[in-house]
Amino acid sequence: MVWKLFTHLWHNVILRNRSMEIDKEIFDGVEDALPDEFQSMSAEGIAQRARLLENELRVLRDESSRLTLDQNGLKEKIKENKV
């Protein structure tokens, strides 16, 4: 029981450390400064921009799902035509 707990905790530590290493690889040398356009925006303006991006992301995800369904339907038609 103690060994399982220890291995579980150790596994979580390893995963957390690897995650931090990956973050460092990706973001090393990247400045945390905001783009110039955000420097003059109010907090409400930034929040509105975030909502617009979230809406756009939702639309793109919906479109991706629709295209995946269309693709799967076409694959099924191809299989039926081969038979």
C-alpha positions as CSV (number, residue, x, y, z in Angstrom):
1,M,0.0,0.0,0.0
2,V,2.7,2.4,0.9
3,W,4.7,1.4,-2.1
4,K,1.8,2.1,-4.4
5,L,1.3,5.6,-2.8
6,F,5.0,6.3,-3.2
7,T,5.1,5.2,-6.8
8,H,2.0,7.2,-7.6
9,L,3.5,10.4,-6.0
10,W,6.8,9.9,-7.7
11,H,5.1,9.4,-11.1
12,N,3.2,12.7,-10.5
13,V,6.5,14.5,-9.7
14,I,8.2,13.2,-12.8
15,L,5.2,14.3,-15.0
16,R,5.2,17.7,-13.4
17,N,8.9,18.1,-13.9
18,R,8.6,17.0,-17.6
19,S,5.7,19.4,-18.1
20,M,7.9,22.3,-16.8
21,E,10.7,21.2,-19.1
22,I,8.4,21.2,-22.1
23,D,7.1,24.7,-21.1
24,K,10.7,26.0,-20.8
25,E,11.6,24.5,-24.3
26,I,8.6,26.2,-25.9
27,F,8.7,29.5,-24.1
28,D,12.4,30.0,-23.5
29,G,13.5,33.3,-24.8
30,V,9.9,34.5,-25.4
31,E,9.2,37.8,-23.7
32,D,6.1,38.1,-21.5
33,A,5.3,41.5,-22.8
34,L,1.9,42.2,-24.3
35,P,1.6,43.2,-28.0
36,D,1.5,47.0,-28.5
37,E,-2.2,47.0,-29.3
38,F,-3.0,45.6,-25.8
39,Q,-0.9,48.2,-24.0
40,S,-3.5,50.9,-24.6
41,M,-6.6,48.7,-24.2
42,S,-8.7,48.7,-21.0
43,A,-9.4,45.6,-19.0
44,E,-12.9,45.5,-20.5
45,G,-11.5,45.8,-24.0
46,I,-9.2,42.9,-23.4
47,A,-12.0,40.9,-22.0
48,Q,-14.2,41.7,-25.0
49,R,-11.4,40.6,-27.3
50,A,-11.0,37.4,-25.4
51,R,-14.8,36.7,-25.8
52,L,-14.5,37.3,-29.5
53,L,-11.6,34.9,-29.8
54,E,-13.5,32.3,-27.8
55,N,-16.5,32.7,-30.1
56,E,-14.3,32.3,-33.1
57,L,-12.7,29.3,-31.6
58,R,-16.1,27.7,-31.0
59,V,-17.2,28.4,-34.6
60,L,-13.9,26.8,-35.9
61,R,-14.4,23.7,-33.7
62,D,-18.0,23.3,-35.0
63,E,-16.8,23.6,-38.5
64,S,-14.1,21.1,-37.8
65,S,-16.6,18.7,-36.4
66,R,-18.9,19.2,-39.4
67,L,-16.1,18.5,-41.8
68,T,-15.0,15.4,-39.9
69,L,-18.6,14.1,-40.1
70,D,-18.7,14.8,-43.8
71,Q,-15.4,13.1,-44.3
72,N,-16.6,10.0,-42.4
73,G,-19.8,9.9,-44.5
74,L,-17.8,10.1,-47.7
75,K,-15.5,7.3,-46.5
76,E,-18.6,5.1,-45.9
77,K,-19.9,5.9,-49.4
78,I,-16.5,4.9,-50.8
79,K,-16.6,1.6,-48.9
80,E,-20.1,0.9,-50.2
81,N,-19.1,1.6,-53.7
82,K,-16.1,-0.7,-53.6
83,V,-18.3,-3.7,-52.6
